[in-house]
Amino acid sequence: MFAFIDESSFPRPTEDSEHSVLLAACIKLDDIRSITRQVYQLKLDVFGGGKEVEIKAKNFIVPRTLRADRTRNKEFADKLFETIENENISVYAIVMEKPDYEPYVHPDKLATHYTYLLQRINACAQTAHRAVSIIFDGQDAGSDE
């Protein structure tokens, strides 16, 4: 099983967004090829182009991107959720409000929200009787480390 992890930002008072999101999508190895093909085909059908067209989730999480004059965005989001609903994908997310103080993170430990997410991924893998490989969408070398 693969767990693909992405985050919108780290919860800090200096972040622009009012919320930070840490998300994991857990997909069984047997399902990767089919899901990848469906999402790639969806991207081609809605936006055209090939590998150079990158879909950024942050462009879909604000209400203005789903207005009536942005029909391609709404179509893509709706069909992507249909794909997720019809496939065997487990999605876990932690949504955090922007703090008014700098949260303490012990230098030798993961931040609490990472620990909580990893616990959910571990439970998912145990339930499926599978080993899990975790794949992080990188930020920068310092943060990733």
N, C-alpha and C positions, 0 to 999 in steps of 0.2 A: 504494500500500500504506500502511496505517496501522500504527503501532507504539504500542500503548497501554502506558504504563509506570506502575507503581505500586510503592510501597515501604512496608514495614511499619514501619520505623524506620531511623534512621541508626546505624551501629555505633559506639556510645559506651559507656563504662563506666557511665554514669548511666542507661541505658535499663532498663526493667523486664524486657524479654524477654531470654532468653539468646541469641536469634538475631535477626538482621535479614535481610530478604529484599528484593531488588530484582528485579522481574519485568517482562518485556515479552511481550505477545501481539501477534504480527504477523499482520495479516489483509488480504487483497487487497480492494480497493475493491469489486470485483464480488460479493464474498461477504458484505459488511457487512449488507445488508438481511436476508438469510436468517438469518444468525447472530443478529442483534439480535432478530428476530421469534421465533426458537426460544428464546432465553434469557428474553425477556419472557413468552412463553407458559409456559415452565417455572416461572417465578416465580409466575405466576397459578395454575397447576395445583397447585403444592405449598403455597404460602403464602397464596393468595387476595389480595384487595386490588388496588390499582392502583399508580400512580406513587408513592404515599406509602410503600409498602413498600420499604425499602432493604436490600439484602443486603450485609452487611459480611464480607469474606473472613476477617477476624481471628476471627469467630465460628465458623469452620469449620476452623481450623488447630490446635486443641487437642483432645486425645482425648476430653475429657468432652462435647464438642458432638456427637459421633458415637455416643454410648451408645444402647442399645436404647430408652430412654425418650425419645430425641430423634429419632424416626423421620423427621420432616420434614426435619431437617438432613441426615441421611444420605441420604435419597431425593434431595434437591436436589443434594448433592455428587456422588452417583453418576451422576445424569442429566446434570449439567453436564460431567462428564468424558466421558461418552458423546458428548455434542454436540461437544466439542473433538476427540475421537478421530475422529469421522465427518466433520468439516469440515476444510478446508485452513487450519489455524491452526498457526503456528509459535510455540512458547513457549520463552522463555529466562529462566533465573532464576539469580541469584547469592545463595547463602545464606552469611551471615557469622556467625561466632561473636562473642559480646560480648567486646570487647577489655578488657584490664585497664589500658589507657592511652588517652589521648585521641589519636586518629590525626591526623597532620598533613595538612592540605589546603591546598595553595598557594592564595592568595586569587584568583589569576587563572586557575585551572584547575579542571576538574571533579575530583571525588574519583575515585580509581582504579577503584572498582567501577562507576561510571557509564561511564567510558571503555571498560571491558571489555564492558559490556552494549551500548553503542553500536556497538562493533566487530562484535558478533554480529548486531545489527540490520542494519548496513550489508552484511554478508556475505549475509544472507537476501535483502535487496533486490536485490543484484547477481545472485544466483543466479536470482531470479525475473524479472530484467530489468525492474525497476520502480523508480520513485522512491518515497521513503518520507517520510511526514509523521509526526512524533513528537508524541504527545499524553501529557503528564504529568498524573497525578492530583495536584492541588495539595495542599500541606501548609499553608504560610503564606507571606506575601509575601516575607519574608526568605530562607527556605529555597528557595523556588521561584526566586528571582532567582539 
